[in-house]
Structure formats: structure tokens, C-alpha cells
Amino acid sequence: MKTYISLLFLALSCLSAWGQTKSKQDAVILVKGQPVHTYRAAEYERIVLVDTLGLKVYLPGAPSVDYLDATVQYVDAETPPTPPNDQNNTNRNTNLTGHRQYAWQLEYPHLREGSHDVLSIHKFEGDRLNLSLEYDKRQKATRWVCYRFDNSLQNDPSVSRKDKRWKDDPNLDRKDCIHTSDYTGLGSTSPAYDRGHLCASDDRRMTNLANQQTFYTSNCLPQVNSHNRGIWKAMEEQVRDWAFDRGFCDTLYVVKAATIEDNAALPAPYDKGIYGYTAQPNRQQILIPRYFYMALLAVKLDAQGGKHYKALAFWTEQHDLNKISTTQVKPRELTLSVAELQRRTGIDFFCNLPDATEQQVEAALNTDDWTWKN
């Protein structure tokens, strides 16, 4: 009788797992003591429970993969949040071809259409999107970097930033790039500048490749070292606290950027976005941003699958020595609404949300809705 019950349980478990995967959700395999394994919906045929402790993943045209002492979680496969002709979202990104095929995702700001604007996307583990950036060839600088955190993008403790070397973005022509050698000597200027990450190395430690992609020079700009290692680092750590706290959010969409142009159409003093340029002998000049900022969109699912959004932004002036030390200011004191950030930058963030939702979420700022380190 016990054998019969065990077999019946196994059959029901297999049917249950098969039923879950029929909708082709992304699957996150959790193995005790090991890194997270993620299968996109198109990468597997089905997942079955083979005993009370094991999973078998069937792959198209390849041997199956067994995981012992494992569980599986299913997350929604990525599908466009609104149809291309949805009249409720007039400012969404369109022309979703080539590198723009991912630009419907919620982390993307509205893309510029200039001949000097290049969208560079970086993937790892086949077709998994790591981060995207919009690069201005005229300014030789990145306008913004965007990416997301969710259950399918968990850091691997065995991956670190040790011995990483900066290199050109392979999606950009070399003639359009600032090279890591152009930063040589900036650490001894006054003020001293770092190769300041936009997307932090510690934000992308899913695999070695995912982390190495944060060391493309398209992902850095000259950043005052006391700012980079002070308030900017504190903001990065706060963002990661939110990103990996599933009680706080299921997905966190992130944009990190700096001002890379003067723009008379913006309100003063934000119309002056460039602080100056580097002047190292025998090196390319690099523009020095005046302001650095982040835009965040958190999404939490309720028991019925409904989505609840909240947004927040950070803004810093990197040469304001009174507001770059964490002994003098905390991240919470440098928050603003995403709507205000858009006013200061002229960039339309989270444009792929339906218009009514976007306007409501971006206008609101309630820091009490966010959990703070200090």
C-alpha cells in the first residue's frame, strides 16, 4: 500500500510540474548550497519531480539534466506588457527590431532617435539579458544604463570582481569609444577621479561573463573618488538591499546615469550638465558629468497576481563636497520623484508603463514606503 501511495504521489507530482510548465514560464532551479540555475521558457521542454528531492529538466535536442535536493520556482516569461497598438500607452518605445527588440521592457527609458545614439545590449548564458545602455557617439559617453533584478537574476557567491580589466564595449566602434587608458592619471588630479561604474559590479554577479560586462568602458564615467566611494556606493548598497528582498518587491527596475550634455531646454541649473573635460597629455578628453542619478521602479505582486508599483529617484551633484560623504548625508535625504527627475534631465523614464499608471507612479514620492538601511 505504501508503495502504491508513493507511486501515486510521484505521478501526481509529475503531472503537477508538467501542468505548470505548459504555460512555458521561466523556471528557477534552487539547489541547496549551489548557485541558482535559470531556464528561460524557450530553453526547456518540461520539468518533472523524479522523487521527493530531485528534479529532471528535459531539454530540446540535448540530454536531460538532473538536480538533487532541488526545488523549482516559476516566474512569468517575458512578454510585452502592452500590445504594440495599445492606445493607452502613447509614449512607449516602438520599432522593436534588432537591439531594440528588448526595449518594451519596463526598465527602458524612451529611446532617442538621433544618428549618433546607439543602443548597446549585453547578454549572458545564451539569450539572457544582462544590461542595456544608450551611448552618445558625439559625446563619447553613455546617457544611461538600465537593467532589472528578479528571481531569475540572483548573484552567485562564487563570482567576484577580482582581477577584472576594463575594455571597450564590443558593440561600439573603437573610434567612438573612450578607452581605459584615457583615464590614466585621473586618480592624481585635483579632484581625483575614478572610472566610476554606472551599473555596479556587485549588481551583476550571476556569472563571470555577466560581471565582466560591467567593466566595459561604456559603463563608466569620470566620478570624483570620494563621491564614488561615498554617497554613490551607499546608494548602490541600498538599491541591492531592495533588489534582493522578495518581501519588498518581486522585480526592481533600475536606471543609472549621469548628465552628459548642456541643454538649454532644461530648467536652470540643470541645463548645465557638463562640469568640464579631462586634460591628460596624449589622452582623449573625457567629459566630466556634473550630476549623477538613479531611477527605480519596484513591482510587488499580491495574492491574486495584481501588480503594485512604486517609484523613487536619487540625485547628486558630484562636486558638492558637502553632500558626497555618508557622514554628512544619507541616501534618503537625496531622493526625489521620478517626475522631478524627468524635469531635470529631459529623459522619459519607465515609458513602457501604461500612461495613466506611469503618471501616477512617477509623480508620487513616499520614502516611508521604502525600507532604509539607515
N, C-alpha and C positions, 0 to 999 in steps of 0.2 A: 504493500500500500504506500509506504514511504517513497519507494522508487517511482511509483506511478504519479504521486503528487509532485515529486521533483521534476519529472519529465513534463508534466502539465505546466508547471511554473516556468520551465525553460521555454516551452513552446509559446506560452502567453507573452513572456518577456521578449522573445524574438519578434512576435507579431507586433508587440507594442513599439519596439525600436523601429521596425520596418514602417509601421504606420506613421511614426514621427518623421521619418526621412522621406516619405512620399512627397511632402511639400518642398523637398530639396532646400532645407535650411542649411546654413553653415553649421559645422559641428566642431565643438571644442572638447578635446580629449584631455582629461585631467588624470595624471598618473602620479601616485604617491611618490614624493621625493624626486620627481623629474620635471623638466620644463613642460610648459603647455604645448600640445600638438593641435593645430588647427587645420581643418579641411574645408575649403570653400565648397559650396553646393555642387559645383560642376566637377569637383575633383574626386568624388566617390560615388559608388552605386548604392550601397546601403551599409548600415552599421547594425550588428546584432550582438546581443548579450549571449556569450557562449557558456558561461557559468556565473555564479554569483559574484565573481571577482574579475572577470575578463571580458574584453570586447574584441570583436573581429571587424575590421574595416575592409570592405570589398572595393577594390579599385578597378576602373575600366582598363582592360588590356594589360594588367600587371598583377603580380601576386598579392594576396590579401595580407594585411598587417595585423598582428595580434598585440594587444596591450593587456598586461596583467595588473591586477589591483587598480583598476581604472573605472572612471565614470565618464559619462558624456553629457554635455550641455548643448542645446541647440539655440542658435541665435538667428534672427531674421536675416535671410540673404539680402544682399544689397540690391534694391530695386528703386527706380526713380520715385521720389516722394509725390510728384505730381505729373500727370501726363504732359507731353510737350505742348499741347494746345490748351492747357488749363488757363482759363481767363482770370482765375483767382490769384495768379502769380505773374504779374506783368514784367517784373524786373529780373526774372530768373536767367541763368545762363542758358544759351541756346547754341545751335551749331555744334552738337556734341559728337564730333568726329576727331580722329587722331588722338593727340594728347588731351583734347578737350572731352573725350568720352567719359571722364570721371567728374566733370565739372558740374554735374547736377547734385553732387553730394553736399551735405549741409555745411561742411567746413569751408567750402569755397566762397570767397568774396566774388563780386561781379567782375568778370574779366575785362581788361582793357582790350581795345581792338587796334592799337597802333602798330605800324610796321616794325617798330623797334621793341615791341613787347613780346616776350617768349614765355610760354608755359612749359615748365620742365617738371616731369613727374618721375618718381623713383619707386621701383618695386623690389620686392624680395620674395624668395620662395616661389618662383614662378610668376604668378599674376597678382600677388598680394600688394596692395598699395601701401607704401610707407609714408611718403610725404610729397607734397607738391609745392611749387613756388612759381611766382611770376617775376621774371627778370627783365629789367630795362637795359637793352644793349646800348642805348645812348648814354645812360648814366653809369653803365657798368656796375650795376647794383641791383639787389633783389628788393622788390617792392614789398612782398610778404611771403611767408611760408605758412602752409596750412596742413593740418593732419588731425587725426582723431585717436581717442582711447576708447576701447570697449573690451568685452570678454575675450575677443579673438586676438587682441593685441596686448599680451601680457609680457612683461620683461622676464628674461631668463637670467637668474642669478649668476650663471657661469659666464655671461657676456659682460665685458667691461670695456672702458675706453682706453686701456693701456696701449701705448705704442701706436696710437692712431696717427696717421700722417695726412695733412691737408693736401688736396689735389683739385685740379679743375673739374668742374661739372661735365661729365661726358656728353650731356645733351646740348651743350653750348659750344659754339665755335671758339677755338682758342683765342682768336683775335678779339673776341668780345669779353674775355674773362679778365678779372683781376686774379693774379697768381699769388700763391702763398709767399713767394719770395718778395712780392711788393710790400708785404707787411714787415719785412726785416728792418730792424732798428726802431720800430714804433714803440717798443717797450722801454726805450730810454729817452723818449721825448718828454716834454712837459706841457700838458699832462701825458702820461704814458697810456698807450692803447693796446688792448688785446685783440686777437682775432675772435671777436665776440659771436658765439653761436646765437642764431635765431631759434631754430629747433634744437633744444638741448640734447647733448649726447645721452644723458640719462633718461630722456624721454623715449628713446628708440633703442632698447637693448633686447629686442625679441630674438635677433640673430646677429652674428658678427657683421654680415652684409648690411642689415638694417642700421646698425650703429655706424659703420664706415661711411654710409651715405650722409650722415650729419657732418662729416668732415670734408665735404665739397666746399670750395671757397664761395660758391653761390649761397651757402648757408651761414655766412658770417659777414659782419660789417665792423669797422673800427669802433671799439667800445672802450671808454675810459675804464682802466682796470679796476679802480675802486668801485665803479658802478657795476661792472660785470660780476665782480666777486662780492658785491654788497647787496643792494636792493634788488638787482635783476636776478641774482641767484636765489634770494628769498622768495621772489615771485615764482620762479621756476619750481622751487620746492613746494610752495603752496599749491600750484597747479597740479603737480604729481599727487599730492595728498588727495585732492578732489578726484583726480582721474582714476585712481585705483581703489577708491572707496565705493563699492557697489551699493552700500546703504545710502550714499549721497546721490549717485547718478548711475545710469546704465551706460550712457555714452557721453563723453565730453569732446566737443569740437573746439579746436584751438587754431587761432591765427596769431602769429608773432611777426613783428615788423618794426621798421624804423622809417623815419621820413627821409626821402632821398631826392627831394626837389623843392625848389621855391615855387609857390603857386599863388599868384595874385588874387585868384578867385576865392581863396580861403580867408577866413577872418583872422585879423592880427591877434596875437603874434604868430599864429600857426602858419601864416603864409611864408614864413622864413624857416624852411625845413632843413636846410643845409648849414652846418656850423662852419665848415671850411673844407680844406683838402690837405691831404698829406703832402709832404715835400721832401722825399728822400732821394738822394743822388742816385741816378741810374735806375730808378724805380718808376713804375706808373703812379700817377697821382690817384688816390682813392678818396672819394667823397666821405666826409665825416657827418653822420646824421646828428641833428640837434635833439630829436626826440626818439625814444623807444616806447613801444606799446604792445599790448596783448588784447585780443578779443576772445571771449569764452562763451560757449553755448552748452549748457548742461541739459540732458534729457533723462527723465525718470519715468519708467512705466508703472502704471498702477495695476491692481489685480485683474482688471478687465482688459489690459493691454493698451489703455489710453496713455497718450504721451503728455508729459508735463514739462514745460520749458522754463528755463531762467537764464538770463544773460548778464554778463558783467565785463568790464574792461579795466585795464591798468594803463597808466600814462606816466612817463618820467621824462625829465629834461636831464640828459646825462652829464651835463657840465654844471648842474646846480649842486654844488658840494654840500649844501645844507640838507639835501634830500636824496642822497645816494647811499648814506651809511645806515645800516639797520639799527644802529644805536640811537639814531635821531628820528627815523621814520619807519613805519611798518607798512607792508603791502596794503592792508585795509585802508590806510589813510590816502592811498593814491588811486582809488577806484573812481570810476565814472560810468555812466550808462553807455551802451553801445551806440545809441543815437547821438550822444555828445561826441563820441569818438569819430563817428562818421562826419560830423560837422567840422571837426578839426583836421581830418585827413582827406575828405572828399571821396573816400572808398566806401562802397556799399557792401557791408558785411552780411553774411548769412542770407544772401539774396534768394536762395532756393526755398526758403520757407514761404508758405502762402502769405500773401501780402498782409492780411489782417493779423495773422499770428506774428509775423515779423515786426510790424509796427508796435504791437502791444508789448512784446517781449523786449525789444531793443530800447523802448522808452523807459522801462521800469528799472529801478536800481534799489534793491533792498539788501544791504550787506548782511542783515540778520538771517537771510535765507541761505547763507553760505557758512560752512564751518571753517574756523580760522585757527591756525597754529598758535598765534599769539596776537 
